Amino acid sequence: MVLYGVDVHGSYQAGISFPRLAAEGYSFAVVKATEGTGFRAPRFREWVRAARSAGLVAGAYHWLKAGDGAAQARFFHGDVAAAGGPAGMLIQLDCEDDASLGTLRAWAAEWRRLTGDHPFLIYTGGWWWRPRGWPGAGVTPYLWASHYLWDPAAGQSARGTAAQLYPRVPAGWWVPGYGGWTSATILQFTDRGNAGGLAANVDLNAFRGTREQLLALTRAGAPAPIPGGAVEAADRVNYVIEQWRRPEGSQTVGGRFINGLIRNVAEVQDRLARVESKVDALGTAFAALAEQMQTGGGELDTAAVLNRIDERAGEDAAVAAAQAAQLAELQAQVSELTTERDELRARLAADRPQG
């Protein structure tokens, strides 16, 4: 079962009708609430009330910015509480700007403290998350992935209703291949949807599960399930079969998934080597500085220098650990998919008519 939903901004989707969204078959609507520690989106509470009145599962999202993550969580929580949440609401943390991993983790820790661990989804895409090489599943198991259908003739993302567009979404898009997430919980597949009386101006999303499974994401306490686990394995097999049947030159960007993973492994290995080299260089530079100062008769604040070296080494070591974790994850995925490929090739060869 697939449920469709929208995420909206009080300025950009002005005039949207929530009763019409419900009549069109949409099941949830997530509304922008805040950004950073100073911006409140217009119409937030009004639209949350309207979504609830229309029978939709309502939600709120915060746009994460660089800076104090805990302060941003408190700012967002205050507005969500004023709208009657977070109980009963889907919560999304929008990660596509300039925040650091430290800011993200601080936001998550404060949110859990404030809400008793109310579930939240990280919204992002491989285009933003993968270059950073961050772990994500350890922050939250729930990924709201962005991966848009494309209209080559228009030169932009595809336009249409959710029912028209979603059948074109490849099954493999639910397998993100970054952040440690094995499956997306919600998938955003266009930003030019026709919905709620607006044309080509709404983000459209899919959730593979029942309404009760979706509602589990609106309650603190027991961990919410990630729907699609049972069908995900079949999706992965069908996706690999589909892509390996295609000629190499005709494969889509999504179809080059395995090759992309292999390239990512090489990139991560290279970044990891550079980080380790930086740590070694810091130690060498310190030794040279100490020798120079002592030879010249100057005084060296050894404790201060060592503290700074430890800080830099700790920062770089944390990055190295994250890159190593991503490397291991990517290598495991390459191994798994390569095994699937070999098994499927054998099956296809066995099924091929002889003579």
C-alpha positions as CSV (number, residue, x, y, z in Angstrom):
1,M,0.0,0.0,0.0
2,V,1.2,3.5,-0.8
3,L,0.0,6.7,0.8
4,Y,0.7,10.1,-0.8
5,G,1.4,13.4,1.0
6,V,2.7,16.9,0.5
7,D,5.1,19.2,2.3
8,V,4.3,22.9,2.0
9,H,5.5,26.4,2.9
10,G,3.1,29.2,3.9
11,S,4.6,31.5,1.3
12,Y,5.4,29.3,-1.6
13,Q,2.1,27.3,-1.7
14,A,-0.3,30.1,-0.8
15,G,-3.8,29.2,-1.7
16,I,-3.5,25.4,-1.3
17,S,-6.8,23.7,-0.2
18,F,-6.4,21.0,2.4
19,P,-10.0,19.7,1.9
20,R,-9.2,19.3,-1.8
21,L,-6.0,17.5,-0.9
22,A,-8.0,15.0,1.1
23,A,-10.6,14.6,-1.7
24,E,-7.7,14.0,-4.2
25,G,-6.5,11.1,-2.1
26,Y,-3.6,12.6,-0.2
27,S,-3.1,11.3,3.3
28,F,-0.6,13.6,5.0
29,A,0.6,17.2,4.9
30,V,3.8,18.5,6.6
31,V,4.0,22.3,7.0
32,K,7.2,24.4,7.4
33,A,7.3,25.9,10.9
34,T,10.8,27.4,11.5
35,E,14.3,27.9,10.2
36,G,17.4,28.5,12.2
37,T,16.6,30.3,15.4
38,G,14.8,33.4,14.1
39,F,12.5,32.6,11.2
40,R,8.9,31.5,11.6
41,A,7.0,30.5,8.4
42,P,3.7,32.2,7.8
43,R,0.4,30.2,8.2
44,F,2.0,27.4,10.1
45,R,-0.6,26.9,12.8
46,E,-3.4,27.8,10.5
47,W,-2.4,25.2,8.0
48,V,-1.8,22.5,10.6
49,R,-5.4,23.1,11.9
50,A,-6.7,23.0,8.3
51,A,-4.8,19.7,7.6
52,R,-6.2,18.1,10.7
53,S,-9.7,19.3,10.0
54,A,-9.5,17.8,6.5
55,G,-8.6,14.4,8.0
56,L,-5.0,14.5,7.0
57,V,-2.1,13.4,9.2
58,A,-0.5,16.8,9.9
59,G,3.2,17.5,10.5
60,A,5.8,20.2,10.9
61,Y,9.3,20.7,9.6
62,H,12.4,22.7,10.6
63,W,15.0,23.9,8.2
64,L,18.4,23.3,9.9
65,K,21.0,26.0,9.6
66,A,24.6,26.3,10.8
67,G,24.9,27.3,14.5
68,D,23.5,26.1,17.8
69,G,21.5,22.9,17.0
70,A,20.0,22.7,20.5
71,A,18.7,26.3,20.4
72,Q,17.2,25.5,17.0
73,A,15.4,22.4,18.4
74,R,14.0,24.5,21.3
75,F,12.8,27.2,18.9
76,F,11.1,24.7,16.6
77,H,9.6,22.8,19.6
78,G,8.0,26.0,20.9
79,D,6.1,26.5,17.7
80,V,5.2,22.9,17.3
81,A,3.9,22.8,20.9
82,A,1.8,26.0,20.2
83,A,0.2,24.1,17.3
84,G,-0.7,21.2,19.6
85,G,2.2,18.9,19.0
86,P,4.4,17.1,18.6
87,A,2.1,14.3,19.7
88,G,0.1,13.3,16.7
89,M,2.4,15.0,14.2
90,L,4.9,13.9,11.7
91,I,8.2,15.7,12.4
92,Q,10.8,16.4,9.6
93,L,14.2,17.9,10.0
94,D,15.2,19.5,6.6
95,C,19.0,19.0,6.0
96,E,20.0,20.7,2.7
97,D,21.8,23.9,3.8
98,D,25.0,24.7,5.7
99,A,24.6,22.9,9.0
100,S,27.4,20.7,10.3
101,L,27.1,17.2,11.7
102,G,27.7,18.6,15.2
103,T,24.7,20.9,14.7
104,L,22.6,18.1,13.5
105,R,23.5,15.8,16.4
106,A,22.9,18.6,18.9
107,W,19.5,19.3,17.4
108,A,18.6,15.6,17.6
109,A,19.7,15.2,21.2
110,E,17.8,18.3,22.4
111,W,14.7,17.3,20.5
112,R,14.7,13.9,22.2
113,R,15.1,15.5,25.6
114,L,12.3,17.9,25.0
115,T,9.8,15.3,23.5
116,G,10.6,12.0,25.2
117,D,12.1,10.7,21.9
118,H,9.3,11.6,19.5
119,P,10.3,10.2,16.1
120,F,11.6,12.5,13.5
121,L,12.6,12.1,9.9
122,I,15.7,13.6,8.2
123,Y,14.8,15.1,4.9
124,T,17.8,15.1,2.5
125,G,19.0,13.6,-0.8
126,G,22.1,11.8,-2.0
127,W,23.1,15.0,-3.8
128,W,23.5,16.7,-0.4
129,W,24.3,13.9,2.0
130,R,26.6,11.6,0.1
131,P,29.4,14.2,-0.5
132,R,29.6,14.8,3.3
133,G,30.0,11.1,4.1
134,W,28.0,11.4,7.3
135,P,26.4,8.6,9.3
136,G,22.7,9.2,9.4
137,A,20.9,6.1,10.6
138,G,22.5,6.5,14.0
139,V,20.9,10.0,14.3
140,T,17.4,8.7,13.2
141,P,16.4,5.5,11.5
142,Y,13.8,7.4,9.5
143,L,14.9,9.0,6.2
144,W,12.7,11.3,4.0
145,A,14.6,10.9,0.8
146,S,14.6,13.4,-2.1
147,H,14.9,11.9,-5.6
148,Y,13.0,13.6,-8.4
149,L,11.5,12.3,-11.6
150,W,12.8,14.3,-14.6
151,D,11.0,15.7,-17.6
152,P,13.7,15.9,-20.3
153,A,11.6,18.0,-22.7
154,A,10.9,20.6,-20.0
155,G,14.4,20.4,-18.6
156,Q,13.0,20.2,-15.0
157,S,11.4,17.8,-12.6
158,A,8.2,16.0,-13.7
159,R,4.8,17.6,-13.5
160,G,1.6,15.8,-12.5
161,T,-0.4,14.3,-9.7
162,A,1.0,11.8,-7.3
163,A,-1.1,9.0,-8.8
164,Q,0.2,9.9,-12.3
165,L,3.9,10.2,-11.4
166,Y,4.6,7.7,-8.6
167,P,4.2,4.6,-10.9
168,R,7.3,5.8,-12.8
169,V,9.5,5.8,-9.6
170,P,12.1,3.0,-9.8
171,A,11.9,0.5,-6.9
172,G,15.7,1.1,-6.3
173,W,15.0,4.7,-5.3
174,W,13.8,3.4,-1.9
175,V,17.3,2.0,-1.3
176,P,19.3,5.3,-0.6
177,G,22.9,4.0,-0.6
178,Y,24.1,6.7,1.8
179,G,24.0,7.5,5.5
180,G,23.6,3.9,6.7
181,W,19.9,3.9,5.9
182,T,18.8,0.6,4.3
183,S,15.5,2.0,3.2
184,A,13.8,5.4,2.9
185,T,10.7,5.8,5.0
186,I,9.2,8.6,2.9
187,L,10.2,9.4,-0.7
188,Q,9.8,12.8,-2.3
189,F,9.7,12.4,-6.1
190,T,8.9,15.8,-7.5
191,D,8.6,19.4,-6.6
192,R,6.2,20.2,-9.4
193,G,3.2,18.3,-8.3
194,N,-0.5,19.2,-9.0
195,A,-2.2,19.0,-5.7
196,G,-4.8,20.9,-3.6
197,G,-5.7,23.3,-6.4
198,L,-2.2,24.3,-7.3
199,A,-0.5,23.3,-10.5
200,A,3.2,22.3,-10.8
201,N,4.1,23.9,-7.4
202,V,3.8,21.2,-4.7
203,D,6.3,18.7,-3.3
204,L,4.8,15.2,-3.7
205,N,5.8,12.3,-1.4
206,A,5.1,8.6,-1.0
207,F,4.9,6.4,2.1
208,R,4.9,2.6,1.6
209,G,2.6,1.4,4.4
210,T,-0.8,1.8,6.0
211,R,-2.2,4.8,7.8
212,E,-1.6,3.1,11.1
213,Q,2.0,2.6,10.3
214,L,2.3,6.3,9.3
215,L,0.6,7.3,12.6
216,A,3.2,5.3,14.5
217,L,5.7,8.0,13.4
218,T,3.6,10.6,15.2
219,R,3.9,9.0,18.7
220,A,6.8,9.0,21.2
221,G,7.8,5.9,23.0
222,A,7.8,2.5,21.2
223,P,10.0,2.7,18.0
224,A,7.9,3.1,14.9
225,P,8.3,0.4,12.2
226,I,9.9,1.2,8.9
227,P,7.4,-0.1,6.4
228,G,8.5,-1.9,3.2
229,G,11.1,-4.2,4.8
230,A,9.3,-7.3,3.5
231,V,9.1,-6.0,0.0
232,E,12.4,-4.3,-0.1
233,A,14.4,-7.4,-0.8
234,A,12.2,-8.2,-3.8
235,D,12.5,-4.6,-4.9
236,R,16.3,-4.8,-4.8
237,V,16.3,-8.1,-6.8
238,N,13.9,-6.7,-9.4
239,Y,15.9,-3.5,-9.7
240,V,19.1,-5.3,-10.2
241,I,17.5,-7.6,-12.9
242,E,16.1,-4.6,-14.7
243,Q,19.4,-2.7,-14.7
244,W,21.6,-5.6,-15.7
245,R,19.3,-6.4,-18.6
246,R,19.8,-3.0,-20.0
247,P,22.8,-2.2,-22.3
248,E,25.4,-0.2,-20.4
249,G,24.9,2.9,-22.6
250,S,21.2,3.0,-22.0
251,Q,21.3,2.8,-18.2
252,T,19.9,5.7,-16.2
253,V,21.8,7.4,-13.4
254,G,19.9,5.2,-11.0
255,G,20.7,2.2,-13.2
256,R,24.4,2.7,-12.6
257,F,23.9,2.1,-8.9
258,I,26.5,-0.6,-8.4
259,N,29.1,1.3,-10.5
260,G,28.3,4.4,-8.4
261,L,28.8,2.5,-5.2
262,I,32.2,1.3,-6.4
263,R,33.2,4.9,-7.3
264,N,32.0,6.0,-3.8
265,V,34.3,3.4,-2.2
266,A,37.3,4.8,-4.1
267,E,36.3,8.4,-3.1
268,V,35.9,7.5,0.5
269,Q,39.2,5.6,0.6
270,D,40.9,8.7,-0.9
271,R,39.3,11.1,1.6
272,L,40.2,8.7,4.5
273,A,43.9,8.6,3.3
274,R,44.0,12.4,3.2
275,V,42.5,12.7,6.7
276,E,45.0,10.2,8.1
277,S,47.8,12.1,6.3
278,K,46.7,15.4,8.0
279,V,46.9,13.8,11.4
280,D,50.4,12.5,10.7
281,A,51.5,15.9,9.4
282,L,50.3,17.7,12.5
283,G,52.5,15.4,14.7
284,T,55.5,16.0,12.4
285,A,54.9,19.8,12.4
286,F,54.8,19.9,16.2
287,A,58.0,17.9,16.6
288,A,59.8,20.3,14.2
289,L,58.4,23.3,16.0
290,A,59.5,22.0,19.4
291,E,63.0,21.3,18.2
292,Q,63.3,24.7,16.5
293,M,62.1,26.6,19.6
294,Q,64.4,24.7,21.9
295,T,67.5,25.2,19.6
296,G,66.8,28.9,19.4
297,G,66.5,29.3,23.1
298,G,62.9,30.4,23.0
299,E,60.1,29.1,25.2
300,L,57.5,26.8,23.9
301,D,54.1,26.4,25.6
302,T,54.1,22.7,25.1
303,A,50.8,22.1,26.9
304,A,49.0,24.6,24.8
305,V,50.4,23.3,21.6
306,L,49.6,19.7,22.6
307,N,46.1,20.6,23.5
308,R,45.6,22.2,20.0
309,I,47.2,19.2,18.4
310,D,44.8,16.9,20.3
311,E,41.8,19.0,19.3
312,R,42.8,18.9,15.6
313,A,43.6,15.3,15.7
314,G,40.3,14.5,17.5
315,E,38.4,16.4,14.8
316,D,40.2,14.7,12.0
317,A,40.0,11.3,13.7
318,A,36.2,11.8,14.0
319,V,36.0,12.5,10.3
320,A,38.2,9.5,9.6
321,A,36.0,7.3,11.7
322,A,32.9,8.5,9.8
323,Q,34.6,7.9,6.5
324,A,35.8,4.5,7.5
325,A,32.2,3.6,8.6
326,Q,30.9,4.7,5.3
327,L,33.6,2.8,3.5
328,A,32.6,-0.4,5.3
329,E,29.0,0.2,4.5
330,L,29.6,0.8,0.8
331,Q,31.9,-2.2,0.5
332,A,29.2,-4.3,2.1
333,Q,26.6,-3.0,-0.3
334,V,28.9,-3.6,-3.3
335,S,29.6,-7.2,-2.1
336,E,25.9,-7.8,-1.5
337,L,24.8,-6.4,-4.9
338,T,27.6,-8.1,-6.8
339,T,26.5,-11.5,-5.3
340,E,22.9,-10.7,-6.3
341,R,24.1,-9.8,-9.8
342,D,26.0,-13.1,-10.1
343,E,23.1,-15.1,-8.9
344,L,20.7,-13.4,-11.2
345,R,23.0,-13.8,-14.2
346,A,23.0,-17.5,-13.4
347,R,19.2,-17.6,-13.2
348,L,18.9,-15.7,-16.5
349,A,21.4,-18.1,-18.2
350,A,19.4,-21.1,-16.9
351,D,16.1,-19.7,-18.1
352,R,17.4,-18.7,-21.5
353,P,16.2,-21.1,-24.3
354,Q,18.9,-23.3,-25.7
355,G,19.8,-23.7,-29.4
